[in-house]
């Protein structure tokens, strides 16, 4: 049987000598190498974004693991709602779109609030990601909702009671400012679609 560790004591000089088996040294080197490979920080490439919604503009940063998770969650919220999916005025119901956008606004706000404060404090990339998310909400989505949502909902509710047999898609076209509303609705929708594509760059680790 091989001696992995050999300890000897010299009684005359009162010294202790320790010798390690070459196999033990090899095992230790392998363990250190495996630990380094597993725990070493991942290196991600520089990501360049251009977000028009909310007048964010250009931004570039190297994301960390947490940034990628955050971007993926926001991207998922966008593409699974009537936000980053193209609006079809002939078939979509505006009230349903506003319900979806309101839920989106609430959910992204929750995701932002769940980010640890020390991460925002210490990571420039996380601060940029949060800034982009809040700007798209507050300067992009919120102004449209403030201008149109209550006005349209009130009109729609009062008229839907009078015209119960009219399809919602037909009824909403009777809104006095329908063309203007749809035009601005599409503009925000296009901005949200573009924003989702920029987030996908972070998730995929690609610049395009």
KEVEXTOR-810086 format. One line per 3 residues: number of its first residue (from 1); their letters; for each residue z, y, x of N, C-alpha, C. Coordinates in nm, 2 decimals. Each point is the difference from the previous one (the first is absolute). Example, Ala and Ser with C-alpha at 12.3 -4.5 7.8 and 13.67 -1.06 7.14 Angstrom:
// KEVEXTOR-810086
1> as> 0.78/-0.57/1.32/0.00/0.12/-0.09/0.00/0.12/0.09 | -0.07/0.11/-0.04/0.00/0.11/0.09/0.08/0.11/-0.08
This chain:
// KEVEXTOR-810086
1> xxx> 0.00/-0.12/0.08/0.00/0.12/-0.08/0.00/0.13/0.09 | -0.08/0.09/-0.03/-0.01/0.12/0.08/0.12/0.09/-0.02 | 0.04/0.06/0.10/0.11/0.10/0.00/-0.06/0.14/-0.03
4> xxx> 0.03/0.05/-0.12/-0.06/0.13/-0.04/0.08/0.11/0.07 | 0.13/-0.01/0.00/0.08/0.10/0.07/0.10/-0.07/0.10 | 0.00/0.04/0.12/0.09/-0.06/0.10/0.09/0.11/0.06
7> xxx> 0.13/-0.02/-0.02/0.10/0.09/0.04/0.09/-0.07/0.11 | 0.01/0.07/0.12/0.08/-0.06/0.11/0.10/0.11/0.05 | 0.12/-0.05/0.04/0.10/0.09/0.04/0.04/-0.04/0.15
10> xxx> -0.01/0.10/0.09/0.04/-0.03/0.13/0.15/0.04/0.02 | 0.08/-0.10/0.02/0.15/0.02/0.01/0.04/0.08/0.13 | -0.09/-0.01/0.10/0.04/0.07/0.12/-0.03/0.15/0.00
13> xxx> -0.11/0.03/-0.06/-0.04/0.14/-0.01/0.03/0.07/-0.13 | 0.05/-0.09/-0.10/0.03/0.05/-0.13/-0.12/0.07/-0.07 | -0.12/-0.06/0.02/-0.12/0.05/-0.07/-0.05/-0.10/-0.10
16> xxx> -0.07/0.05/-0.10/-0.06/-0.08/-0.10/-0.15/0.02/0.00 | -0.07/-0.11/0.01/-0.15/0.01/0.00/-0.05/-0.07/-0.13 | -0.11/0.07/-0.05/-0.06/-0.05/-0.13/-0.15/-0.01/0.03
19> xxx> -0.05/-0.12/-0.04/-0.14/-0.03/0.02/-0.06/-0.04/-0.14 | -0.11/0.05/-0.03/-0.07/-0.04/-0.13/-0.12/-0.09/0.03 | -0.02/-0.09/-0.10/-0.11/-0.08/0.01/-0.13/0.08/-0.02
22> xxx> -0.11/-0.04/0.06/-0.12/0.07/-0.02/-0.05/-0.01/-0.14 | 0.04/-0.11/-0.07/-0.04/-0.01/-0.14/0.07/0.10/-0.09 | 0.13/0.02/0.03/0.08/0.10/-0.07/-0.07/0.14/0.02
25> xxx> -0.04/0.03/0.12/-0.06/0.13/0.02/-0.13/0.01/-0.07 | -0.08/-0.11/-0.01/-0.12/0.01/-0.08/0.03/0.02/-0.14 | 0.10/-0.07/-0.06/0.03/0.02/-0.14/0.04/0.14/-0.03
28> xxx> 0.09/0.06/0.09/0.04/0.14/-0.02/-0.11/0.10/0.00 | -0.10/-0.03/0.10/-0.12/0.09/0.00/-0.08/-0.01/-0.13 | -0.01/-0.12/-0.05/-0.08/-0.02/-0.12/0.07/0.07/-0.12
31> xxx> 0.13/-0.01/-0.01/0.08/0.06/-0.11/-0.01/0.15/0.01 | 0.01/0.06/0.12/-0.02/0.14/0.01/-0.14/0.05/-0.04 | -0.10/-0.08/0.04/-0.14/0.04/-0.03/-0.02/-0.01/-0.15
34> xxx> 0.05/-0.10/-0.07/-0.01/-0.02/-0.14/0.07/0.12/-0.08 | 0.12/0.03/0.05/0.07/0.11/-0.06/-0.07/0.13/0.01 | -0.06/0.02/0.12/-0.08/0.13/0.02/-0.12/0.01/-0.09
37> xxx> -0.07/-0.12/-0.01/-0.12/0.00/-0.09/0.03/0.02/-0.14 | 0.11/-0.05/-0.05/0.04/0.01/-0.14/0.05/0.13/-0.04 | 0.09/0.06/0.09/0.07/0.12/-0.03/-0.06/0.13/0.05
40> xxx> -0.10/-0.02/0.08/-0.06/0.13/0.05/-0.06/0.08/-0.11 | 0.00/0.13/0.01/-0.05/0.09/-0.11/-0.15/-0.02/-0.01 | -0.05/-0.01/-0.13/-0.14/-0.01/-0.02/-0.07/0.14/0.03
43> xxx> -0.11/0.00/0.05/-0.07/0.12/0.03/-0.12/0.01/-0.10 | 0.00/0.11/-0.07/-0.11/0.02/-0.10/-0.08/0.12/0.05 | -0.13/0.00/-0.04/-0.09/0.10/0.04/0.02/0.13/-0.07
46> xxx> -0.05/0.11/0.05/0.00/0.13/-0.06/-0.08/0.00/-0.13 | 0.05/0.04/-0.11/-0.07/0.01/-0.13/-0.03/0.14/-0.03 | -0.12/0.03/-0.04/-0.04/0.13/-0.04/-0.03/0.00/-0.15
49> xxx> 0.07/0.09/-0.07/-0.02/0.01/-0.14/-0.06/0.14/-0.04 | -0.06/-0.01/-0.12/-0.05/0.13/-0.06/0.02/-0.01/-0.15 | 0.10/0.07/-0.05/0.04/-0.01/-0.14/-0.02/0.14/-0.06
52> xxx> -0.10/0.00/-0.10/-0.03/0.13/-0.06/0.10/0.03/-0.12 | 0.05/-0.10/-0.06/0.09/0.02/-0.11/0.13/0.07/0.04 | 0.03/0.11/-0.07/0.12/0.08/0.05/-0.02/0.08/0.12
55> xxx> -0.13/0.01/0.04/-0.04/0.08/0.11/0.07/-0.04/0.13 | 0.02/-0.13/0.01/0.07/-0.05/0.12/-0.08/0.02/0.13 | -0.13/-0.03/-0.01/-0.09/0.01/0.11/0.01/-0.11/0.10
58> xxx> -0.02/0.03/0.13/0.00/-0.10/0.10/0.14/-0.03/0.06 | 0.02/-0.13/0.03/0.13/-0.04/0.06/-0.03/-0.12/0.09 | 0.07/-0.01/0.11/-0.01/-0.12/0.08/0.13/-0.03/0.06
61> xxx> 0.03/-0.13/0.01/0.12/-0.05/0.06/-0.01/-0.15/0.02 | 0.09/-0.06/0.08/0.01/-0.14/0.03/0.11/-0.06/-0.09 | -0.04/-0.08/-0.10/0.11/-0.05/-0.09/0.08/-0.10/0.06
64> xxx> 0.13/-0.01/-0.05/0.09/-0.11/0.04/0.00/-0.10/-0.12 | 0.07/-0.11/0.02/0.01/-0.11/-0.10/0.04/0.05/-0.14 | 0.10/0.09/0.00/0.05/0.05/-0.13/-0.11/0.09/-0.07
67> xxx> -0.07/0.08/0.08/-0.11/0.08/-0.05/-0.11/-0.08/-0.07 | -0.03/-0.12/0.06/-0.10/-0.08/-0.06/0.05/-0.06/-0.13 | 0.12/-0.04/-0.01/0.06/-0.05/-0.12/0.00/0.10/-0.11
70> xxx> 0.04/0.13/0.04/0.00/0.11/-0.10/-0.14/0.02/-0.05 | -0.10/0.01/0.09/-0.14/0.03/-0.04/-0.05/-0.11/-0.09 | 0.04/-0.12/0.03/-0.05/-0.12/-0.08/0.06/0.01/-0.14
73> xxx> 0.12/0.04/-0.02/0.07/0.01/-0.13/-0.07/0.11/-0.08 | -0.02/0.12/0.06/-0.06/0.11/-0.07/-0.15/-0.04/-0.04 | -0.07/-0.06/0.09/-0.14/-0.04/-0.02/0.00/-0.10/-0.12
76> xxx> 0.10/-0.09/0.00/0.00/-0.10/-0.12/0.03/0.07/-0.13 | 0.09/0.10/0.00/0.02/0.07/-0.12/-0.12/0.08/-0.05 | -0.08/0.05/0.09/-0.12/0.07/-0.03/-0.11/-0.09/-0.06
79> xxx> -0.03/-0.11/0.07/-0.11/-0.08/-0.04/0.03/-0.09/-0.12 | 0.12/-0.01/-0.04/0.04/-0.09/-0.11/0.02/0.09/-0.13 | -0.02/0.12/0.01/0.02/0.09/-0.12/-0.14/0.08/-0.02
82> xxx> 0.00/0.07/-0.11/-0.12/0.08/-0.03/0.01/0.13/0.09 | 0.01/-0.02/0.13/0.01/0.11/0.09/-0.12/-0.01/0.10 | 0.00/-0.11/0.08/-0.10/-0.02/0.09/-0.11/-0.09/-0.05
85> xxx> -0.01/-0.01/-0.13/-0.11/-0.07/-0.07/-0.08/0.10/-0.07 | -0.13/0.00/0.01/-0.09/0.10/-0.06/0.02/0.01/-0.15 | 0.02/0.13/-0.05/0.01/0.02/-0.14/-0.13/-0.01/-0.07
88> xxx> 0.01/-0.06/-0.12/-0.12/-0.02/-0.08/0.03/0.08/-0.13 | -0.05/0.12/-0.01/0.03/0.09/-0.12/-0.04/-0.06/-0.13 | -0.10/-0.09/0.00/-0.05/-0.06/-0.13/0.09/-0.11/-0.05
91> xxx> 0.08/-0.06/0.09/0.09/-0.11/-0.04/0.15/0.02/0.03 | 0.03/0.08/0.10/0.14/0.02/0.03/0.06/0.10/-0.10 | 0.13/-0.02/-0.02/0.08/0.09/-0.09/0.08/0.09/0.09
94> xxx> -0.02/0.13/-0.02/0.07/0.10/0.08/0.15/-0.01/0.00 | 0.06/-0.03/-0.12/0.14/-0.01/-0.01/0.05/-0.12/0.09 | -0.08/-0.11/0.00/0.04/-0.11/0.09/-0.01/0.04/0.15
97> xxx> -0.10/0.08/0.03/-0.01/0.04/0.14/0.12/0.08/0.04 | 0.04/0.09/-0.09/0.11/0.09/0.03/0.13/-0.08/0.01 | 0.01/-0.11/-0.08/0.12/-0.09/0.01/0.00/-0.06/0.14
100> xxx> -0.11/-0.05/0.04/-0.02/-0.07/0.13/0.03/0.10/0.11 | -0.05/0.12/0.00/0.03/0.10/0.10/0.14/0.04/0.01 | 0.07/0.01/-0.12/0.14/0.04/0.00/0.08/-0.11/0.07
103> xxx> -0.03/-0.13/-0.04/0.07/-0.11/0.06/-0.03/-0.01/0.16 | -0.12/0.03/0.04/-0.04/0.01/0.14/0.09/0.10/0.07 | 0.01/0.12/-0.06/0.07/0.11/0.06/0.15/-0.04/0.02
106> xxx> 0.06/-0.06/-0.10/0.13/-0.05/0.01/0.02/-0.10/0.10 | -0.09/-0.10/0.01/0.01/-0.11/0.09/-0.01/0.04/0.15 | -0.10/0.09/0.03/-0.01/0.04/0.13/0.12/0.09/0.05
109> xxx> 0.05/0.08/-0.10/0.12/0.07/0.04/0.12/-0.09/0.03 | 0.01/-0.11/-0.07/0.10/-0.10/0.03/-0.02/-0.06/0.14 | -0.13/-0.03/0.03/-0.03/-0.06/0.13/0.04/0.09/0.11
112> xxx> -0.03/0.13/-0.02/0.03/0.10/0.10/0.16/0.01/0.02 | 0.07/0.00/-0.11/0.14/0.02/0.01/0.07/-0.12/0.06 | -0.07/-0.12/0.00/0.06/-0.12/0.05/-0.02/-0.01/0.15
115> xxx> -0.08/0.09/0.06/-0.02/0.00/0.15/0.13/0.04/0.07 | 0.06/-0.07/0.09/0.12/0.04/0.07/-0.01/0.13/0.06 | 0.10/0.08/-0.01/0.00/0.14/0.05/-0.02/0.00/0.16
118> xxx> 0.06/-0.10/0.07/-0.01/0.00/0.14/-0.14/-0.03/0.05 | -0.08/-0.07/-0.09/-0.14/-0.03/0.04/-0.08/0.13/-0.01 | 0.03/0.08/-0.11/-0.07/0.12/-0.01/0.04/0.10/0.11
121> xxx> 0.12/0.00/0.04/0.05/0.09/0.10/-0.06/-0.04/0.14 | -0.01/-0.13/0.03/-0.04/-0.04/0.13/-0.14/-0.03/0.02 | -0.08/-0.02/-0.10/-0.14/-0.04/0.01/-0.09/0.10/-0.05
124> xxx> -0.08/0.06/0.08/-0.10/0.10/-0.04/-0.10/-0.05/-0.09 | -0.04/-0.13/0.02/-0.10/-0.06/-0.08/0.05/-0.02/-0.15 | 0.12/-0.03/-0.01/0.06/-0.02/-0.13/0.01/0.14/-0.07
127> xxx> 0.04/0.10/0.07/0.01/0.13/-0.06/-0.14/0.05/-0.05 | -0.10/-0.03/0.08/-0.14/0.03/-0.05/-0.04/-0.07/-0.12 | 0.03/-0.13/0.00/-0.03/-0.08/-0.12/0.07/0.05/-0.13
130> xxx> 0.12/0.03/0.02/0.08/0.06/-0.12/-0.06/0.13/-0.04 | -0.03/0.08/0.10/-0.06/0.14/-0.03/-0.13/-0.02/-0.08 | -0.08/-0.09/0.04/-0.13/-0.03/-0.07/0.03/-0.04/-0.14
133> xxx> 0.09/-0.10/-0.02/0.03/-0.05/-0.13/0.05/0.11/-0.09 | 0.09/0.08/0.05/0.06/0.11/-0.09/-0.10/0.10/-0.03 | -0.09/0.03/0.09/-0.10/0.11/-0.02/-0.10/-0.05/-0.11
136> xxx> -0.04/-0.13/0.01/-0.10/-0.05/-0.10/0.07/0.00/-0.14 | 0.13/-0.02/0.00/0.06/0.01/-0.13/0.02/0.14/-0.05 | 0.07/0.08/0.08/0.04/0.14/-0.04/-0.11/0.10/0.00
139> xxx> -0.10/-0.01/0.09/-0.11/0.10/0.00/-0.13/-0.06/-0.05 | 0.00/-0.13/-0.02/-0.12/-0.06/-0.05/0.01/-0.05/-0.15 | 0.10/-0.09/-0.03/0.01/-0.05/-0.13/0.08/0.08/-0.10
142> xxx> 0.11/0.06/0.05/0.09/0.08/-0.09/-0.07/0.12/-0.07 | -0.08/0.08/0.08/-0.06/0.11/-0.07/-0.09/-0.04/-0.12 | -0.07/-0.11/0.01/-0.09/-0.04/-0.11/0.09/-0.04/-0.12
145> xxx> 0.10/-0.08/0.03/0.09/-0.05/-0.11/0.07/0.12/-0.07 | 0.04/0.10/0.08/0.07/0.12/-0.05/-0.10/0.07/-0.09 | -0.12/0.02/0.04/-0.10/0.07/-0.08/-0.05/-0.07/-0.12
148> xxx> -0.02/-0.13/0.01/-0.07/-0.06/-0.11/0.08/-0.10/-0.09 | 0.09/-0.07/0.07/0.06/-0.12/-0.07/0.07/0.04/-0.14 | 0.10/0.09/0.01/0.07/0.04/-0.12/-0.10/0.05/-0.11
151> xxx> -0.09/0.09/0.05/-0.09/0.06/-0.10/-0.09/-0.11/-0.07 | -0.05/-0.09/0.08/-0.09/-0.10/-0.06/0.09/-0.10/-0.09 | 0.11/-0.04/0.05/0.09/-0.09/-0.08/0.03/0.05/-0.13
154> xxx> 0.04/0.13/0.00/0.04/0.07/-0.13/-0.12/0.00/-0.10 | -0.12/0.04/0.06/-0.12/0.00/-0.09/-0.03/-0.14/-0.05 | 0.00/-0.10/0.09/-0.03/-0.13/-0.03/0.09/-0.06/-0.11
157> xxx> 0.13/0.02/0.02/0.10/-0.05/-0.09/-0.02/0.06/-0.14 | -0.02/0.13/-0.01/-0.02/0.06/-0.13/-0.12/-0.04/-0.07 | -0.11/-0.03/0.07/-0.13/-0.03/-0.06/-0.01/-0.15/-0.02
160> xxx> 0.07/-0.08/0.08/-0.01/-0.15/-0.03/0.07/-0.04/-0.13 | 0.09/0.08/-0.04/0.07/-0.03/-0.13/-0.10/0.04/-0.12 | -0.09/0.09/0.02/-0.09/0.04/-0.10/-0.12/-0.09/0.00
163> xxx> -0.04/-0.05/0.11/-0.12/-0.09/0.01/0.04/-0.14/0.05 | 0.07/-0.07/-0.08/0.05/-0.13/0.04/-0.10/-0.10/0.02 | -0.12/0.01/-0.06/-0.10/-0.10/0.01/-0.11/0.03/0.11
166> xxx> 0.03/0.11/0.07/-0.10/0.04/0.11/0.05/-0.06/0.13 | -0.09/-0.06/0.07/0.03/-0.06/0.13/0.05/0.11/0.10 | 0.10/-0.03/0.08/0.05/0.10/0.09/-0.10/0.06/0.09
169> xxx> -0.10/-0.08/0.05/-0.10/0.06/0.08/-0.09/0.10/-0.07 | -0.02/-0.02/-0.13/-0.07/0.10/-0.08/0.09/0.12/-0.03 | 0.12/-0.03/-0.03/0.09/0.11/-0.03/0.02/0.10/0.11
172> xxx> 0.02/-0.05/0.12/0.02/0.08/0.12/-0.11/0.09/0.03 | -0.12/-0.04/-0.04/-0.12/0.08/0.03/0.00/0.13/-0.09 | 0.08/0.00/-0.10/0.01/0.12/-0.09/0.10/0.10/0.06
175> xxx> 0.06/-0.03/0.10/0.09/0.10/0.06/-0.08/0.12/0.04 | 0.05/0.12/-0.04/-0.08/0.13/0.03/-0.04/0.02/0.14 | 0.08/-0.04/0.10/-0.03/0.02/0.14/-0.04/-0.14/0.07
178> xxx> -0.06/-0.09/-0.08/-0.02/-0.13/0.05/-0.08/0.00/0.13 | -0.11/0.07/0.01/-0.09/0.00/0.11/0.07/0.04/0.13 | 0.08/0.11/-0.02/0.07/0.05/0.12/0.11/-0.10/0.04
181> xxx> 0.07/-0.05/-0.10/0.11/-0.10/0.03/-0.06/-0.12/0.08 | -0.11/-0.06/-0.05/-0.06/-0.12/0.06/-0.05/0.03/0.14 | -0.06/0.12/0.02/-0.04/0.04/0.13/0.11/0.00/0.10
184> xxx> 0.11/0.06/-0.04/0.12/0.01/0.09/0.06/-0.14/0.02 | 0.00/-0.07/-0.11/0.06/-0.14/0.01/-0.08/-0.08/0.10 | -0.13/0.01/0.00/-0.08/-0.08/0.09/0.02/0.05/0.15
187> xxx> 0.02/0.13/0.01/0.02/0.05/0.14/0.13/-0.06/0.06 | 0.11/0.00/-0.08/0.12/-0.06/0.04/-0.02/-0.15/0.03 | -0.07/-0.06/-0.09/-0.02/-0.15/0.02/-0.08/-0.03/0.13
190> xxx> -0.10/0.08/0.03/-0.07/-0.01/0.12/0.09/0.02/0.12 | 0.09/0.10/-0.01/0.09/0.03/0.11/0.10/-0.12/0.02 | 0.04/-0.06/-0.11/0.09/-0.11/0.01/-0.07/-0.12/0.07
193> xxx> -0.12/-0.02/-0.04/-0.08/-0.11/0.05/-0.02/0.02/0.15 | -0.03/0.12/0.04/-0.02/0.03/0.15/0.13/-0.02/0.07 | 0.11/0.04/-0.06/0.14/-0.01/0.06/0.03/-0.15/0.02
196> xxx> -0.03/-0.08/-0.09/0.02/-0.15/0.01/-0.08/-0.06/0.12 | -0.12/0.05/0.02/-0.08/-0.05/0.11/0.06/0.05/0.13 | 0.05/0.11/0.01/0.07/0.05/0.12/0.12/-0.08/0.03
199> xxx> 0.08/-0.03/-0.10/0.12/-0.09/0.02/-0.04/-0.14/0.05 | -0.12/-0.05/-0.05/-0.05/-0.13/0.04/-0.02/0.00/0.15 | -0.04/0.11/0.06/-0.02/0.01/0.14/0.13/-0.04/0.08
202> xxx> 0.11/0.05/-0.05/0.13/-0.03/0.06/0.03/-0.14/-0.02 | -0.02/-0.06/-0.11/0.03/-0.14/-0.03/-0.08/-0.09/0.08 | -0.13/0.03/0.02/-0.09/-0.09/0.07/0.00/0.03/0.15
205> xxx> 0.06/0.11/0.04/0.00/0.04/0.14/-0.14/0.04/0.05 | -0.08/0.06/-0.09/-0.13/0.04/0.03/-0.02/0.14/-0.03 | -0.09/0.07/0.07/-0.03/0.14/-0.02/-0.11/0.02/-0.10
208> x> -0.05/-0.11/-0.05/-0.10/0.01/-0.11/-0.01/-0.13/-0.07
